[in-house]
Amino acid sequence: MIRYGIVLLAAGGSSRLGRPKQLLPFGDTTLLQHVVDTAVSALPEPVVMVTGAHTDLPIPTGTVHIAHNAAWKEGIASSIRTGLSAILKIEPMLDAVIFIACDQPYITPELLQELMDAYQDSRKDIVASSYAGTAGIPALFGKPFFDWLLALKGDEGAKKIIMQNPDGVAVVDFPQGNIDIDTQADYQELKGGPPPAS
């Protein structure tokens, strides 16, 4: 049996928005709780949430482990390292880890399952989401890339590894993946409702 884990990246300072994007209302909950619920629905254990700038974020309901990234100002790489290190302490024998972000509101359990299915079917060690002409997170990385992830620095994210290994990447379509919440305008557009799926 393949052993999976999920790391939720939620450490950013939301500087462009001016308030914690994690706590923005979305449906009958918040962006953060929505993505936690999505992750736990797809894979009950282990799920690690990486916090950083906002140390007073409410602890989400559901089975989720918290890993605080004290070096969050360094950039996304520090959160990837923190999350991966934490989840491997919880379950050292993981075969693959999925990285997701709290500001992609249209992630679904079905999408996360597609990533896992594609990993098993393609025999490739990276499975990325395809949107807006690129490939990015949510993305799954197999064990051979754990050291690559732990070596990331600064603002280098998972996309760097995806781009460096084009022949080793399987993709799943996620046309709404380019929708993330960085500004007030992004959030106002989100409140207008989901875009067409294609």
DRENTORPA-674765 format. One record per atom (N, C-alpha, C): x, y, z; residue in three letters. Coordinates in pm, 1 decimal, always signed. Example, Ala and Ser with C-alpha at 12.3 -4.5 7.8 and 13.67 -1.06 7.14 Angstrom:
<pts>
[[+1319.0 -569.0 +780.0] ALA]
[[+1230.0 -450.0 +780.0] ALA]
[[+1320.0 -330.0 +780.0] ALA]
[[+1285.0 -225.0 +708.0] SER]
[[+1367.0 -106.0 +714.0] SER]
[[+1290.0 +3.0 +787.0] SER]
</pts>
This chain:
<pts>
[[+84.7 -120.1 +0.0] MET]
[[+0.0 +0.0 +0.0] MET]
[[+88.1 +125.0 +0.0] MET]
[[+54.9 +219.0 -88.0] ILE]
[[+128.9 +344.8 -95.2] ILE]
[[+85.3 +435.7 +20.1] ILE]
[[+183.2 +492.9 +87.8] ARG]
[[+154.1 +577.9 +203.9] ARG]
[[+171.4 +724.6 +165.2] ARG]
[[+63.9 +800.0 +178.3] TYR]
[[+60.9 +940.8 +139.6] TYR]
[[+47.0 +1030.6 +262.5] TYR]
[[+90.6 +1155.4 +247.3] GLY]
[[+64.7 +1260.3 +345.5] GLY]
[[+32.9 +1389.7 +272.5] GLY]
[[-23.7 +1484.5 +344.4] ILE]
[[-56.5 +1615.2 +286.9] ILE]
[[+4.1 +1724.2 +374.3] ILE]
[[+71.8 +1820.2 +309.9] VAL]
[[+123.9 +1938.8 +377.3] VAL]
[[+48.0 +2060.2 +324.3] VAL]
[[-15.8 +2133.0 +415.7] LEU]
[[-90.9 +2254.2 +382.4] LEU]
[[-6.2 +2375.4 +418.8] LEU]
[[+25.7 +2455.0 +319.3] LEU]
[[+110.3 +2573.0 +339.2] LEU]
[[+22.9 +2693.4 +373.3] LEU]
[[+34.5 +2742.3 +497.3] ALA]
[[-50.1 +2852.5 +544.6] ALA]
[[+29.6 +2950.0 +630.4] ALA]
[[+157.3 +2969.8 +594.6] ALA]
[[+245.1 +3050.0 +680.1] ALA]
[[+261.8 +3193.9 +634.0] ALA]
[[+209.7 +3227.6 +516.8] GLY]
[[+235.9 +3359.3 +459.5] GLY]
[[+177.0 +3474.7 +538.3] GLY]
[[+233.1 +3591.1 +513.8] GLY]
[[+190.7 +3710.2 +586.3] GLY]
[[+77.1 +3786.7 +522.2] GLY]
[[+32.6 +3745.2 +402.8] SER]
[[-78.2 +3812.1 +332.3] SER]
[[-53.9 +3962.1 +318.4] SER]
[[+69.6 +4000.2 +287.1] SER]
[[+104.7 +4142.5 +284.5] SER]
[[+28.2 +4219.4 +178.6] SER]
[[+0.8 +4157.9 +64.9] ARG]
[[-70.3 +4227.5 -43.0] ARG]
[[-218.2 +4244.3 -10.3] ARG]
[[-270.6 +4156.1 +73.8] LEU]
[[-411.6 +4164.5 +111.0] LEU]
[[-433.2 +4258.1 +228.9] LEU]
[[-336.0 +4262.2 +321.0] GLY]
[[-346.7 +4349.5 +436.4] GLY]
[[-415.4 +4287.8 +556.6] GLY]
[[-454.1 +4163.2 +546.9] ARG]
[[-513.7 +4088.9 +658.5] ARG]
[[-493.6 +3940.4 +629.1] ARG]
[[-503.5 +3855.2 +729.5] PRO]
[[-475.5 +3713.7 +705.6] PRO]
[[-573.4 +3651.3 +606.2] PRO]
[[-523.1 +3611.7 +491.7] LYS]
[[-610.9 +3550.2 +391.8] LYS]
[[-669.4 +3419.6 +444.5] LYS]
[[-596.9 +3355.9 +537.8] GLN]
[[-642.7 +3228.3 +590.9] GLN]
[[-780.5 +3239.6 +656.0] GLN]
[[-812.5 +3359.1 +707.6] LEU]
[[-936.5 +3376.7 +783.3] LEU]
[[-1048.7 +3439.7 +701.7] LEU]
[[-1027.5 +3459.7 +573.0] LEU]
[[-1132.9 +3518.1 +489.7] LEU]
[[-1253.5 +3424.2 +485.2] LEU]
[[-1374.2 +3479.3 +500.9] PRO]
[[-1493.0 +3394.0 +490.7] PRO]
[[-1503.6 +3331.3 +351.5] PRO]
[[-1538.3 +3205.8 +349.2] PHE]
[[-1560.0 +3133.9 +223.0] PHE]
[[-1670.9 +3033.2 +246.0] PHE]
[[-1784.3 +3053.3 +179.7] GLY]
[[-1900.6 +2970.0 +207.9] GLY]
[[-1943.7 +2991.4 +351.2] GLY]
[[-1961.3 +2882.7 +423.4] ASP]
[[-2001.0 +2895.5 +564.2] ASP]
[[-1883.3 +2874.6 +658.1] ASP]
[[-1761.7 +2892.0 +605.2] THR]
[[-1643.3 +2873.8 +688.7] THR]
[[-1536.1 +2974.4 +644.9] THR]
[[-1408.2 +2941.7 +662.7] THR]
[[-1299.5 +3028.0 +618.3] THR]
[[-1219.0 +2955.4 +510.9] THR]
[[-1136.7 +3031.0 +439.0] LEU]
[[-1051.1 +2967.7 +338.8] LEU]
[[-967.5 +2856.4 +400.9] LEU]
[[-910.8 +2885.6 +518.5] LEU]
[[-823.8 +2787.8 +583.3] LEU]
[[-899.7 +2661.9 +620.7] LEU]
[[-1012.9 +2678.3 +688.1] GLN]
[[-1089.0 +2560.8 +730.7] GLN]
[[-1139.7 +2481.9 +610.2] GLN]
[[-1177.1 +2553.4 +504.1] HIS]
[[-1224.3 +2486.9 +382.6] HIS]
[[-1116.5 +2395.1 +325.8] HIS]
[[-993.1 +2444.8 +317.5] VAL]
[[-886.0 +2363.4 +259.8] VAL]
[[-847.3 +2250.2 +355.8] VAL]
[[-849.8 +2276.3 +485.3] VAL]
[[-825.6 +2168.0 +582.2] VAL]
[[-930.6 +2058.9 +565.2] VAL]
[[-1057.6 +2097.7 +557.5] ASP]
[[-1164.5 +1998.8 +540.3] ASP]
[[-1144.0 +1917.6 +412.6] ASP]
[[-1100.8 +1986.5 +306.4] THR]
[[-1076.3 +1919.4 +178.8] THR]
[[-964.9 +1816.7 +193.7] THR]
[[-855.4 +1857.2 +259.3] ALA]
[[-742.1 +1766.6 +276.0] ALA]
[[-780.1 +1645.2 +359.8] ALA]
[[-845.7 +1668.2 +471.5] VAL]
[[-880.4 +1559.0 +562.5] VAL]
[[-981.8 +1464.8 +497.8] VAL]
[[-1069.3 +1520.8 +414.2] SER]
[[-1166.1 +1437.0 +343.9] SER]
[[-1096.5 +1343.8 +245.4] SER]
[[-990.6 +1394.5 +181.0] ALA]
[[-918.3 +1312.7 +83.4] ALA]
[[-825.6 +1213.4 +150.1] ALA]
[[-766.2 +1253.6 +261.7] LEU]
[[-664.6 +1170.2 +328.1] LEU]
[[-665.9 +1202.7 +477.1] LEU]
[[-735.7 +1124.0 +557.3] PRO]
[[-752.6 +1158.9 +698.8] PRO]
[[-622.4 +1176.6 +775.9] PRO]
[[-518.2 +1103.2 +743.5] GLU]
[[-391.9 +1109.0 +818.1] GLU]
[[-276.5 +1072.8 +726.2] GLU]
[[-160.8 +1131.6 +744.1] PRO]
[[-136.8 +1252.3 +823.4] PRO]
[[-151.4 +1378.5 +737.7] PRO]
[[-205.6 +1482.9 +799.0] VAL]
[[-214.6 +1615.2 +736.9] VAL]
[[-143.5 +1713.8 +829.2] VAL]
[[-47.1 +1787.2 +775.0] VAL]
[[+27.5 +1886.7 +851.6] VAL]
[[-0.6 +2025.0 +795.9] VAL]
[[-36.0 +2119.3 +882.5] MET]
[[-56.3 +2258.4 +843.9] MET]
[[+61.7 +2341.2 +893.1] MET]
[[+125.1 +2412.8 +801.7] VAL]
[[+239.6 +2495.8 +836.6] VAL]
[[+192.6 +2638.1 +863.3] VAL]
[[+213.9 +2687.2 +984.1] THR]
[[+180.3 +2824.6 +1020.1] THR]
[[+308.6 +2907.4 +1023.9] THR]
[[+291.5 +3040.0 +1028.7] GLY]
[[+409.9 +3124.2 +1029.4] GLY]
[[+381.1 +3264.9 +1077.2] GLY]
[[+342.0 +3352.2 +984.6] ALA]
[[+326.1 +3494.2 +1016.7] ALA]
[[+220.2 +3517.9 +1122.5] ALA]
[[+110.3 +3444.5 +1113.0] HIS]
[[-3.4 +3467.6 +1202.5] HIS]
[[-10.3 +3354.2 +1304.6] HIS]
[[+55.2 +3376.4 +1417.0] THR]
[[+64.6 +3270.6 +1517.7] THR]
[[-66.3 +3250.1 +1593.1] THR]
[[-160.3 +3343.0 +1576.4] ASP]
[[-286.8 +3331.8 +1648.9] ASP]
[[-398.4 +3273.6 +1563.3] ASP]
[[-364.1 +3208.9 +1452.0] LEU]
[[-467.6 +3146.0 +1371.2] LEU]
[[-541.4 +3042.6 +1455.0] LEU]
[[-673.8 +3037.5 +1442.7] PRO]
[[-747.0 +2934.4 +1515.8] PRO]
[[-707.6 +2795.7 +1465.2] PRO]
[[-701.4 +2701.6 +1556.4] ILE]
[[-667.8 +2564.9 +1517.9] ILE]
[[-787.3 +2506.6 +1443.5] ILE]
[[-766.7 +2461.7 +1320.1] PRO]
[[-880.3 +2407.7 +1244.8] PRO]
[[-936.5 +2282.7 +1310.7] PRO]
[[-1063.9 +2260.9 +1289.8] THR]
[[-1121.8 +2134.3 +1332.0] THR]
[[-1078.3 +2026.5 +1234.4] THR]
[[-1076.8 +1902.6 +1282.8] GLY]
[[-1030.1 +1793.7 +1199.3] GLY]
[[-893.5 +1747.2 +1245.8] GLY]
[[-853.9 +1632.7 +1197.2] THR]
[[-727.1 +1574.5 +1238.0] THR]
[[-614.9 +1639.1 +1158.7] THR]
[[-554.7 +1740.9 +1215.8] VAL]
[[-447.0 +1812.1 +1147.8] VAL]
[[-338.2 +1844.5 +1248.8] VAL]
[[-214.4 +1821.0 +1210.1] HIS]
[[-99.3 +1851.8 +1294.1] HIS]
[[-46.8 +1989.6 +1256.2] HIS]
[[-2.9 +2065.8 +1354.6] ILE]
[[+46.4 +2201.4 +1331.4] ILE]
[[+198.5 +2202.4 +1338.7] ILE]
[[+260.9 +2263.1 +1237.3] ALA]
[[+406.4 +2282.7 +1237.4] ALA]
[[+431.9 +2431.4 +1216.8] ALA]
[[+494.8 +2495.6 +1314.9] HIS]
[[+519.4 +2639.6 +1304.0] HIS]
[[+652.4 +2666.4 +1235.0] HIS]
[[+647.8 +2751.6 +1134.4] ASN]
[[+766.6 +2790.9 +1060.2] ASN]
[[+812.6 +2927.6 +1109.8] ASN]
[[+909.9 +2926.8 +1199.1] ALA]
[[+959.6 +3052.7 +1254.3] ALA]
[[+1034.9 +3134.0 +1150.4] ALA]
[[+1079.9 +3069.1 +1042.7] ALA]
[[+1157.1 +3137.7 +938.2] ALA]
[[+1070.6 +3172.8 +817.8] ALA]
[[+941.0 +3196.0 +839.2] TRP]
[[+848.9 +3215.7 +727.2] TRP]
[[+887.1 +3334.0 +638.2] TRP]
[[+956.9 +3434.2 +695.1] LYS]
[[+995.3 +3550.8 +614.6] LYS]
[[+1095.1 +3515.2 +504.2] LYS]
[[+1162.7 +3401.5 +518.5] GLU]
[[+1257.4 +3359.0 +415.1] GLU]
[[+1188.3 +3336.9 +281.5] GLU]
[[+1065.0 +3287.4 +285.5] GLY]
[[+991.9 +3256.4 +163.7] GLY]
[[+931.8 +3117.7 +169.7] GLY]
[[+870.2 +3079.4 +59.1] ILE]
[[+793.3 +2955.3 +54.4] ILE]
[[+878.9 +2832.7 +83.0] ILE]
[[+1007.6 +2837.0 +46.9] ALA]
[[+1093.4 +2720.6 +67.2] ALA]
[[+1099.3 +2679.5 +213.8] ALA]
[[+1101.3 +2777.9 +303.5] SER]
[[+1110.7 +2745.6 +446.2] SER]
[[+987.2 +2670.9 +494.0] SER]
[[+871.3 +2703.5 +437.6] SER]
[[+748.0 +2633.1 +475.6] SER]
[[+745.6 +2492.3 +419.6] SER]
[[+796.9 +2475.3 +297.8] ILE]
[[+805.2 +2340.9 +240.3] ILE]
[[+896.7 +2253.6 +326.0] ILE]
[[+1012.2 +2307.6 +363.6] ARG]
[[+1104.9 +2230.9 +447.6] ARG]
[[+1042.2 +2198.1 +583.3] ARG]
[[+977.4 +2298.5 +643.6] THR]
[[+915.2 +2277.5 +775.2] THR]
[[+807.4 +2171.1 +768.3] THR]
[[+721.7 +2182.0 +667.9] GLY]
[[+611.0 +2087.4 +656.0] GLY]
[[+656.8 +1946.3 +627.0] GLY]
[[+751.5 +1933.3 +535.2] LEU]
[[+799.5 +1799.3 +501.1] LEU]
[[+872.1 +1736.3 +619.0] LEU]
[[+956.1 +1813.7 +687.4] SER]
[[+1026.8 +1760.0 +804.0] SER]
[[+928.4 +1713.9 +911.1] SER]
[[+823.1 +1794.1 +932.8] ALA]
[[+725.5 +1760.5 +1036.6] ALA]
[[+648.0 +1634.1 +1001.7] ALA]
[[+606.2 +1623.1 +877.4] ILE]
[[+522.6 +1507.2 +841.6] ILE]
[[+604.1 +1378.8 +841.2] ILE]
[[+734.2 +1389.1 +809.9] LEU]
[[+818.1 +1269.7 +812.1] LEU]
[[+851.2 +1225.7 +954.9] LEU]
[[+843.0 +1319.6 +1049.7] LYS]
[[+857.2 +1280.0 +1190.4] LYS]
[[+733.8 +1203.1 +1236.8] LYS]
[[+618.3 +1242.9 +1184.4] ILE]
[[+493.5 +1175.6 +1221.7] ILE]
[[+485.9 +1037.4 +1156.5] ILE]
[[+522.1 +1031.6 +1028.8] GLU]
[[+515.7 +906.6 +953.3] GLU]
[[+640.0 +895.1 +865.5] GLU]
[[+748.4 +838.6 +919.9] PRO]
[[+875.6 +835.4 +847.7] PRO]
[[+873.5 +753.2 +719.5] PRO]
[[+775.8 +665.0 +704.8] MET]
[[+775.8 +573.0 +591.7] MET]
[[+686.0 +619.5 +477.5] MET]
[[+653.9 +747.3 +471.9] LEU]
[[+569.9 +797.2 +363.1] LEU]
[[+637.4 +774.8 +228.0] LEU]
[[+555.2 +740.1 +130.1] ASP]
[[+603.8 +723.2 -7.1] ASP]
[[+590.6 +851.2 -88.8] ASP]
[[+492.6 +934.9 -54.1] ALA]
[[+467.4 +1055.8 -131.6] ALA]
[[+395.3 +1157.9 -45.4] ALA]
[[+420.3 +1286.1 -74.5] VAL]
[[+356.3 +1395.4 -1.1] VAL]
[[+294.4 +1492.6 -100.9] VAL]
[[+172.3 +1534.2 -72.3] ILE]
[[+102.2 +1632.8 -153.5] ILE]
[[+112.6 +1768.7 -84.5] ILE]
[[+152.0 +1870.4 -160.6] PHE]
[[+158.2 +2006.5 -108.8] PHE]
[[+41.2 +2086.4 -164.3] PHE]
[[-31.6 +2152.2 -73.5] ILE]
[[-143.7 +2237.0 -112.8] ILE]
[[-130.8 +2371.2 -41.7] ILE]
[[-202.5 +2471.5 -93.2] ALA]
[[-198.7 +2605.6 -34.3] ALA]
[[-337.6 +2644.8 +12.9] ALA]
[[-342.2 +2728.6 +116.1] CYS]
[[-472.1 +2765.7 +173.1] CYS]
[[-545.4 +2867.6 +87.4] CYS]
[[-477.0 +2925.1 -15.4] ASP]
[[-541.9 +3030.8 -92.3] ASP]
[[-588.6 +2985.0 -230.1] ASP]
[[-595.6 +2853.4 -252.8] GLN]
[[-655.1 +2799.7 -375.4] GLN]
[[-791.3 +2740.8 -337.7] GLN]
[[-897.5 +2820.8 -345.0] PRO]
[[-1025.0 +2780.2 -286.3] PRO]
[[-1095.6 +2666.5 -358.8] PRO]
[[-1056.3 +2636.9 -483.2] TYR]
[[-1130.1 +2536.5 -558.6] TYR]
[[-1064.1 +2399.0 -558.0] TYR]
[[-968.0 +2380.3 -468.7] ILE]
[[-916.2 +2244.6 -447.0] ILE]
[[-1029.3 +2157.4 -392.3] ILE]
[[-1037.3 +2034.9 -441.6] THR]
[[-1140.6 +1941.4 -396.8] THR]
[[-1076.4 +1810.0 -354.0] THR]
[[-1147.5 +1731.1 -274.5] PRO]
[[-1095.7 +1596.8 -242.2] PRO]
[[-1074.5 +1513.6 -368.1] PRO]
[[-1162.3 +1534.3 -467.5] GLU]
[[-1150.4 +1458.3 -591.9] GLU]
[[-1019.5 +1490.3 -664.5] GLU]
[[-980.2 +1618.0 -662.9] LEU]
[[-853.9 +1656.4 -725.4] LEU]
[[-736.8 +1588.4 -654.7] LEU]
[[-736.3 +1589.7 -523.4] LEU]
[[-627.8 +1527.5 -448.5] LEU]
[[-623.3 +1376.9 -474.6] LEU]
[[-740.3 +1316.5 -488.7] GLN]
[[-743.4 +1174.4 -522.9] GLN]
[[-689.2 +1151.2 -663.0] GLN]
[[-718.8 +1243.0 -756.0] GLU]
[[-664.0 +1232.4 -891.1] GLU]
[[-511.2 +1235.1 -889.0] GLU]
[[-453.5 +1320.4 -804.2] LEU]
[[-308.1 +1325.3 -793.5] LEU]
[[-252.5 +1190.0 -747.8] LEU]
[[-317.3 +1131.9 -649.1] MET]
[[-271.8 +1002.2 -598.0] MET]
[[-289.9 +892.4 -702.6] MET]
[[-402.4 +895.0 -773.9] ASP]
[[-426.0 +794.8 -878.2] ASP]
[[-322.7 +808.0 -990.4] ASP]
[[-292.1 +932.7 -1029.2] ALA]
[[-195.9 +955.0 -1136.6] ALA]
[[-55.4 +910.7 -1094.7] ALA]
[[-22.9 +929.9 -968.4] TYR]
[[+106.0 +884.3 -916.7] TYR]
[[+117.8 +732.8 -929.4] TYR]
[[+11.5 +664.5 -893.0] GLN]
[[+13.7 +519.0 -898.2] GLN]
[[+13.9 +469.0 -1042.7] GLN]
[[-63.2 +533.6 -1128.7] ASP]
[[-78.3 +485.0 -1265.9] ASP]
[[+39.4 +522.4 -1355.7] ASP]
[[+95.8 +642.2 -1333.8] SER]
[[+200.3 +692.0 -1424.2] SER]
[[+338.9 +641.2 -1389.7] SER]
[[+357.6 +601.4 -1264.0] ARG]
[[+488.3 +561.5 -1213.6] ARG]
[[+590.3 +675.5 -1220.0] ARG]
[[+540.8 +796.5 -1225.2] LYS]
[[+628.7 +913.2 -1218.4] LYS]
[[+631.5 +964.1 -1074.7] LYS]
[[+743.2 +1025.4 -1035.4] ASP]
[[+759.4 +1065.1 -895.8] ASP]
[[+711.5 +1206.8 -865.8] ASP]
[[+661.8 +1276.9 -968.4] ILE]
[[+598.1 +1406.8 -947.1] ILE]
[[+466.1 +1406.7 -1022.6] ILE]
[[+361.3 +1450.5 -955.7] VAL]
[[+232.7 +1473.3 -1021.8] VAL]
[[+189.7 +1615.0 -987.2] VAL]
[[+173.3 +1698.4 -1089.2] ALA]
[[+139.4 +1838.8 -1067.3] ALA]
[[+2.5 +1870.0 -1125.1] ALA]
[[-55.0 +1978.8 -1078.8] SER]
[[-181.7 +2028.3 -1133.6] SER]
[[-152.3 +2118.4 -1252.6] SER]
[[-231.8 +2103.6 -1357.4] SER]
[[-211.9 +2179.8 -1480.3] SER]
[[-319.1 +2287.3 -1493.2] SER]
[[-275.0 +2414.0 -1507.4] TYR]
[[-367.4 +2525.9 -1524.1] TYR]
[[-293.4 +2645.2 -1583.0] TYR]
[[-366.7 +2722.6 -1661.3] ALA]
[[-313.3 +2847.4 -1717.2] ALA]
[[-178.9 +2828.3 -1787.1] ALA]
[[-163.7 +2715.9 -1856.4] GLY]
[[-42.4 +2692.6 -1932.2] GLY]
[[+79.4 +2653.9 -1852.4] GLY]
[[+58.9 +2618.2 -1727.7] THR]
[[+172.6 +2580.7 -1643.8] THR]
[[+135.3 +2460.9 -1557.2] THR]
[[+229.5 +2414.3 -1478.7] ALA]
[[+205.2 +2305.0 -1384.9] ALA]
[[+254.7 +2347.8 -1247.9] ALA]
[[+174.2 +2324.6 -1145.7] GLY]
[[+211.7 +2369.3 -1012.1] GLY]
[[+135.1 +2294.7 -905.6] GLY]
[[+123.7 +2360.4 -788.8] ILE]
[[+52.0 +2296.5 -679.1] ILE]
[[-98.8 +2318.4 -696.3] ILE]
[[-177.7 +2229.3 -640.2] PRO]
[[-140.9 +2112.0 -563.1] PRO]
[[-52.6 +2016.4 -643.6] PRO]
[[+51.5 +1968.3 -578.7] ALA]
[[+145.0 +1878.7 -644.4] ALA]
[[+189.7 +1770.8 -547.9] ALA]
[[+212.1 +1654.1 -603.2] LEU]
[[+255.9 +1538.2 -526.0] LEU]
[[+401.5 +1508.4 -560.7] LEU]
[[+480.8 +1480.5 -458.6] PHE]
[[+620.9 +1444.4 -478.3] PHE]
[[+647.6 +1310.8 -410.2] PHE]
[[+706.7 +1219.9 -486.9] GLY]
[[+745.8 +1091.7 -431.1] GLY]
[[+875.3 +1102.8 -352.0] GLY]
[[+905.1 +997.8 -279.2] LYS]
[[+1020.1 +995.6 -188.7] LYS]
[[+1152.4 +1035.1 -255.3] LYS]
[[+1177.4 +999.3 -382.7] PRO]
[[+1305.4 +1039.2 -443.1] PRO]
[[+1328.7 +1190.2 -446.9] PRO]
[[+1221.6 +1268.1 -431.4] PHE]
[[+1236.1 +1413.3 -436.8] PHE]
[[+1230.6 +1480.0 -299.6] PHE]
[[+1222.3 +1402.0 -193.8] PHE]
[[+1216.1 +1463.2 -60.8] PHE]
[[+1342.1 +1545.4 -32.8] PHE]
[[+1457.4 +1492.3 -68.9] ASP]
[[+1581.3 +1567.7 -44.6] ASP]
[[+1585.7 +1695.2 -128.0] ASP]
[[+1531.8 +1690.7 -248.5] TRP]
[[+1524.4 +1811.5 -331.6] TRP]
[[+1440.3 +1918.4 -261.7] TRP]
[[+1327.9 +1875.9 -207.9] LEU]
[[+1238.7 +1970.3 -139.4] LEU]
[[+1305.7 +2029.0 -16.1] LEU]
[[+1377.4 +1947.7 +56.9] LEU]
[[+1443.8 +1993.9 +179.0] LEU]
[[+1562.0 +2085.9 +148.8] LEU]
[[+1605.8 +2087.3 +23.1] ALA]
[[+1718.6 +2172.9 -16.3] ALA]
[[+1674.7 +2306.1 -75.6] ALA]
[[+1544.1 +2327.6 -90.2] LEU]
[[+1495.7 +2454.2 -145.5] LEU]
[[+1530.4 +2570.1 -52.2] LEU]
[[+1554.6 +2687.6 -112.2] LYS]
[[+1590.4 +2806.3 -35.4] LYS]
[[+1509.0 +2926.3 -82.6] LYS]
[[+1483.1 +3018.9 +10.3] GLY]
[[+1421.6 +3146.5 -23.9] GLY]
[[+1283.5 +3133.0 -85.3] GLY]
[[+1263.4 +3199.6 -199.1] ASP]
[[+1133.2 +3197.6 -265.7] ASP]
[[+1122.1 +3084.6 -367.1] ASP]
[[+1216.6 +2991.1 -364.8] GLU]
[[+1207.9 +2875.1 -452.5] GLU]
[[+1098.0 +2782.9 -400.7] GLU]
[[+999.7 +2758.1 -483.8] GLY]
[[+892.3 +2669.8 -444.2] GLY]
[[+897.8 +2537.1 -516.8] GLY]
[[+790.4 +2461.5 -501.8] ALA]
[[+784.6 +2330.2 -564.5] ALA]
[[+793.6 +2339.6 -716.0] ALA]
[[+749.4 +2452.3 -773.3] LYS]
[[+750.4 +2465.5 -919.2] LYS]
[[+892.2 +2454.9 -974.8] LYS]
[[+991.2 +2500.4 -900.1] LYS]
[[+1129.9 +2490.8 -946.8] LYS]
[[+1166.1 +2345.3 -976.1] LYS]
[[+1128.5 +2255.8 -886.3] ILE]
[[+1160.2 +2114.5 -904.4] ILE]
[[+1079.8 +2056.6 -1020.1] ILE]
[[+954.5 +2098.4 -1031.7] ILE]
[[+871.7 +2052.5 -1143.5] ILE]
[[+935.7 +2092.3 -1277.0] ILE]
[[+981.4 +2216.8 -1286.3] MET]
[[+1039.2 +2266.1 -1410.7] MET]
[[+1172.6 +2199.9 -1442.1] MET]
[[+1245.1 +2159.5 -1339.7] GLN]
[[+1375.4 +2096.1 -1359.8] GLN]
[[+1363.4 +1950.0 -1401.8] GLN]
[[+1244.6 +1893.0 -1390.6] ASN]
[[+1226.2 +1750.3 -1418.6] ASN]
[[+1105.9 +1726.5 -1509.9] ASN]
[[+1103.3 +1791.5 -1627.4] PRO]
[[+983.6 +1784.6 -1711.9] PRO]
[[+946.8 +1643.3 -1755.5] PRO]
[[+1045.4 +1555.9 -1774.1] ASP]
[[+1015.5 +1420.4 -1819.1] ASP]
[[+968.5 +1330.1 -1705.7] ASP]
[[+981.8 +1378.6 -1583.4] GLY]
[[+943.4 +1297.0 -1469.0] GLY]
[[+814.2 +1340.5 -1404.1] GLY]
[[+734.3 +1421.3 -1477.8] VAL]
[[+613.2 +1480.6 -1420.1] VAL]
[[+488.7 +1431.7 -1492.8] VAL]
[[+393.1 +1382.4 -1418.5] ALA]
[[+258.2 +1359.1 -1469.6] ALA]
[[+171.1 +1477.0 -1427.1] ALA]
[[+67.2 +1506.2 -1504.4] VAL]
[[-17.8 +1620.2 -1470.4] VAL]
[[-164.3 +1578.1 -1467.8] VAL]
[[-240.4 +1649.1 -1384.7] VAL]
[[-386.1 +1637.1 -1384.2] VAL]
[[-443.5 +1775.6 -1409.6] VAL]
[[-552.6 +1781.2 -1481.9] ASP]
[[-613.4 +1909.6 -1516.4] ASP]
[[-683.0 +1969.9 -1394.7] ASP]
[[-653.7 +2096.8 -1369.0] PHE]
[[-718.4 +2172.3 -1261.6] PHE]
[[-736.4 +2315.1 -1311.6] PHE]
[[-831.9 +2337.3 -1403.0] PRO]
[[-843.5 +2468.2 -1467.6] PRO]
[[-866.2 +2584.0 -1371.3] PRO]
[[-918.7 +2556.3 -1253.1] GLN]
[[-941.5 +2663.3 -1156.4] GLN]
[[-822.2 +2685.0 -1064.4] GLN]
[[-712.5 +2616.9 -1092.3] GLY]
[[-596.1 +2626.9 -1006.0] GLY]
[[-525.7 +2760.8 -1011.3] GLY]
[[-548.4 +2835.5 -1120.1] ASN]
[[-484.5 +2967.8 -1128.4] ASN]
[[-555.0 +3070.9 -1042.2] ASN]
[[-663.8 +3032.8 -979.0] ILE]
[[-736.0 +3124.7 -891.3] ILE]
[[-681.9 +3109.8 -750.1] ILE]
[[-607.4 +3210.8 -706.6] ASP]
[[-564.3 +3214.8 -567.2] ASP]
[[-586.8 +3356.5 -515.0] ASP]
[[-587.5 +3368.0 -385.6] ILE]
[[-629.1 +3493.5 -322.7] ILE]
[[-506.7 +3565.5 -267.2] ILE]
[[-462.5 +3669.2 -341.0] ASP]
[[-349.8 +3749.1 -296.1] ASP]
[[-388.4 +3893.0 -263.1] ASP]
[[-495.4 +3942.1 -325.0] THR]
[[-535.6 +4082.2 -308.6] THR]
[[-684.0 +4091.2 -277.6] THR]
[[-727.1 +4209.7 -237.9] GLN]
[[-869.2 +4231.9 -212.7] GLN]
[[-950.2 +4211.6 -340.0] GLN]
[[-894.1 +4250.6 -454.0] ALA]
[[-964.0 +4230.5 -581.3] ALA]
[[-984.2 +4081.8 -609.5] ALA]
[[-883.1 +4001.3 -578.6] ASP]
[[-897.3 +3856.2 -595.4] ASP]
[[-1012.8 +3804.2 -510.7] ASP]
[[-1020.7 +3854.2 -388.0] TYR]
[[-1124.3 +3805.0 -297.7] TYR]
[[-1261.9 +3850.4 -343.7] TYR]
[[-1272.4 +3972.6 -390.7] GLN]
[[-1401.4 +4020.9 -440.6] GLN]
[[-1446.4 +3936.7 -559.1] GLN]
[[-1353.0 +3899.7 -645.0] GLU]
[[-1386.9 +3815.2 -760.0] GLU]
[[-1429.6 +3678.2 -713.3] GLU]
[[-1362.8 +3626.1 -610.8] LEU]
[[-1400.8 +3495.8 -556.1] LEU]
[[-1543.5 +3498.0 -504.0] LEU]
[[-1580.4 +3604.7 -434.6] LYS]
[[-1714.1 +3613.5 -378.6] LYS]
[[-1821.7 +3620.7 -485.2] LYS]
[[-1778.3 +3652.6 -607.9] GLY]
[[-1874.5 +3656.5 -718.3] GLY]
[[-1916.9 +3519.3 -765.3] GLY]
[[-1846.8 +3416.2 -716.9] GLY]
[[-1885.4 +3278.4 -751.4] GLY]
[[-1777.8 +3211.1 -832.3] GLY]
[[-1782.8 +3079.2 -837.5] PRO]
[[-1679.8 +3004.3 -910.4] PRO]
[[-1690.3 +3025.2 -1059.9] PRO]
[[-1576.8 +3024.1 -1128.8] PRO]
[[-1579.4 +3035.5 -1273.8] PRO]
[[-1619.5 +2902.7 -1336.3] PRO]
[[-1643.1 +2900.8 -1465.4] PRO]
[[-1672.0 +2772.8 -1531.6] PRO]
[[-1556.3 +2676.7 -1512.5] PRO]
[[-1586.4 +2549.6 -1510.5] ALA]
[[-1484.8 +2447.6 -1484.8] ALA]
[[-1393.6 +2424.9 -1604.2] ALA]
[[-1427.6 +2475.8 -1719.0] SER]
[[-1343.9 +2454.0 -1836.4] SER]
[[-1320.8 +2584.3 -1910.5] SER]
</pts>
